[in-house]
Structures are given as C-alpha cells and as structure tokens.
Amino acid sequence: MGWVHAVLDVPATSHAESAEFWSQALGWRAGAAWSGHPELRSFEPPTGTAYVHLQEIDGPPRVHIDLETRDSRSLVRRAERLGATYVARHRRWQTLQSPGGLPFCVLGVANDDPPAPVTWGEDGHRTRLAQVCVDSPIEVHDREVAFWRELLRGRWVDSSAPEFAGKWHDDAGSPIQLLFQRLDEPTGPVRAHLDLGTDDLDAEVRRLVGVGAEDIGRGHGWHVLRDPAGLLFCATENSPDQLRRRDLG
C-alpha cells in the first residue's frame, strides 16, 4: 500500500465556495485543474505532496478515499472478492464501492513527500488533515469494518468507545489514518467525513468558524462543523504531526 488520499466531491453549485473554504481550512491553495481532468484539482501544500483533492460531480456532496498501491490489479481483485462493487476504469485509476456503498479509487503509487502541519497566527497552534472517518449505519457496520480490515495492510487498534470500532494506519508514512464509526442510524449508505488534527482544539474551532464553517457542537476530543457545501467534518485532538507510525490511541 501507498498513501491514502481524501477527495471532496461537490456539485458545480458548491465548487467555487468549497475550493475557497477548504483552501483556508487546510492552509493550502487550491491548484489548477488536473491535465485531462478539468473536474479535479488538488489543495497544494507549500512543501510536500498534495493528498487532499476537490472534484466536481453531478450529485450531492460526499467524501471518498483513494488508495495507492504497487499492484492495482491485485488490490482490485481482492476488493471484489471481499464484496466491493467494480464501478469504472479510468486511465489513471479504477473506481469501486465498498459493500456499504462508500466510493473509493485504486491508483498507482507516486513519489510522495509528506507535508508538514500548518502553523496559525499569534497563538501558533497547528493543524493538518490527519484522518478520514468512515461512518456506517448499524445494519452494515460490522461488514463494512470487516471489509476494510481485510483489504488494507497495516496496523489496527480497537477503540474502547462503543460508537467506534477502531483506527487504522499503514505505519509506512501515509498522511491519513482511518477511523471507523458506528452511526445511530439503523440503515442507509456508508459515507465518510474529514477530521482535521490540531494541538489546540478551541483555537482551531474559532479559526474554522471564522472562515465560514458552521458550528454544530462539541464531542469528546472532537468538534463537529459543517462546510459551505453541507458536508460535516471535525476538528479533533489527533496529532497534526506527520508521523511514519502514528499514535492511534
């Protein structure tokens, strides 16, 4: 496995506003459209490789993940054996859906250079997108977690909190870890949301609200917000540091 990437999929009506908001939220400028794919652009850190991207889609907003691998054919076949649905092949990636309906893409490994956290303002608190949370309704939660645990090679740490199954990281330097959450909803599709890691949660929430996020409410070690496209995301106490082997708690 190579890196995990996060992709924000938004409709055309929200695209410009999403690009501006997430550029400010991440502290990284929204780059130019990809060559051959005008619907896609990346949020570009001042140093290091982009791993958060924005895609214009014909549909409601959502988040999906991209998986880098040295053997795309093998990973796709394994995903299908485990219950994934094959959706489409593109020149640079292949698109699938998890058993619970979460879109994800498989692509080749790139020459990745991890970006550092962004340091903000006079208080000097730091932020970096450190996690994607996979949110599963009760009916499909166990199967969804089993799928991802079997598909991904890396370290799994169980959670002591009843609403979370656990966390995953590749222990090879991926900038994103994955968290698996059981929703209160009995049925419905699996989806995902972004989690920013910060070393000062209160300061980060104030900053995000100041650039246009809607404040939804505080949790235990996280704070829920909503972006201008309507996507929920969290500021969390996950470390913003880029670590080869992360503390998964």
Buried (B, 14 or more C-beta within 10 A) or exposed (E): BBBBBBBBBBBEEBBEBBBBBBBBBBBBBBBEBBEEEEBBBBBBBEEBBBBBBBBBBEEEBBBBBBBBBEEBEEBBEBBEEBBBEEEEEEEEBBBBBBBBBBBBBBBEEEEBEBBBBBEBEEEEBBBBBBBBBBBBBEEBBEBBBBBBBEBBEBBBEEBEEEEBBBBBBBBEBBBBBBBBBBBEEEEBBBBBBBBBBBBBBEBBBBBBBEBBBEEEEEEEEBBBBBBBBEBBBBBBBBBBBBBEEBEBB
